[in-house]
Amino acid sequence: MGRPPSTRQLINWDHRHLWHPFTQMQEWVQEDPLIIERGKGAYLIDTEGKKYLDGTSSIWVNLHGHRHPVLDRALKQQIDKIAHSTFLGLSNPPAIVLARELIRIAPKGLTRVFYSDNGSTAVEIALKMAVQYWQQLHPEAGPKNTFLHLKLAYHGDTIGAVSVGNIELFHSRFKPLLFPTLEAEPPHCYRCPLHLTYPTCKVACIDPIEQILKARHRDLAGFIIEPLMQAAAGMVPQPAGYLTRIRELCSKHNILLIADEVATGFGRTGTMFACEHEQITPDLMAISKGLTGGYMPLAATLTTEEIYRGFLGKYDEFKTFFHGHSFTGNPLGCALALANLDVFRNEKTLVRLQPKIKLLARLLQPFQALLHVGDIRQIGFMAGIELVRDRMTKEPYPFQVKAGHRVASIARSKGLILRPIGNVLVLMPPLSTTVDELKNMMKILKESIETLQID
């Protein structure tokens, strides 16, 4: 094949041929992009050999670091057997064993696993399962063909997932394509829509949700929520007890609770799944991102035996769940997911994570005194720092100022990769990040915010 292309050739080809996600390409082609060639542990390495701390876990997927030997070995061992065979009419050992292992660690009561490719598809499956379940097993409960979700919600970019989302910047253009849903104000203690203060508010933001569930229970197939933290909304946490109350209300009004644990699952909040913090079990749970430790696209929708039974019947009753993907149950992905769970067990990942979560909280405290910082939000190893123009009034920076992007650019020049959400700087490092690496990340981030100058 000859010599590999130079960095300049790669940049030219990228500008000429590629279209990047969530990227204004007119701006992209005016700059030289960073091209990552390798990774090791918490570091990304570009084509020029420069190292960068991976402060976003490569968009929230990497858990145990890049090139982890256990995961590398699992991939190589599986490729020596088979890369893929269809899951329609066939099965394979990694997918079978993984399903058993996922049920072992999932919230109690989830008993069935349906595989797919990514977080959006896992959510789509949960939505379709919910509607078909009510039609087939409990038609007397009502038409039940819509969903309740929170404002600021992000559950993916496919049409069903967008329908239960509410980020105007991403979704407003596609409203003619979407199915109707109900939405409710989310808990947002920094910018409370009710202008109350936690905890004296007594989590009053649940009251309107209760009214919706009570009034529309015959229409609602389910309530979808990211448990504990609305990630793409800007790392917006939910107060203690909120999730428990939502579970109680859904049960009371005969509405399925769908937990989107795509971002919050696999240790991000300090427990394997965010639902564990309040010991609740959803009726359906979507997982992806960290499922393979950041190595391969794979997702799953977990559900209960009750919902599974709603799809059982004779062949000619057509109660089958007619949904699937070409790479459903992909053996490579499932083998890596099994290795991922092995690493969790053998390296005691969650136990070793706890002191780092406390350290992150301590390292975040000095940020509160910085001129541009309005709010700091953290759950587990997930953190968001909101930049504001005026700390007293909480006035945000206009998006055209690109405050978050400017801080991220400064941080990159110092060796830290970040991906802000508007004015919110998101820090979600690999769970394996060392104490020294975490301290270095926070040092760079603090210096980058201090360096920010906006007229």
Secondary structure, DSSP 4 states (H G I P E B T S, - for coil): --SPPPHHHHHHHHHHH---TT--HHHHTTS----EEEEEBTEEEETT--EEEETTHHHHT-SS-BT-HHHHHHHHHHHTT-S---SSS---HHHHHHHHHHHHHSPTTEEEEEEESSHHHHHHHHHHHHHHHHHHH-GGG----EEEEETT----SSHHHHHT---HHHHGGGGGGSPP-EEEPPP-STT-TT---TTTT-STTHHHHHHHHHHHTTTEEEEEE-SSEESTTTSEEPPTTHHHHHHHHHHHTT-EEEEE-TTTTTTTTSSSSGGGGGT---SEEEE-GGGGTTSS--EEEEEEHHHHHTT---GGGT-S-----TTTT-HHHHHHHHHHHHHHHHTTHHHHHHHHHHHHHHHHGGGGGSTTEEEEEEETTEEEEEEEEETTTTEEPPGGG-HHHHHHHHHHHTTEE---BTTEEEE---TT--HHHHHHHHHHHHHHHHH----
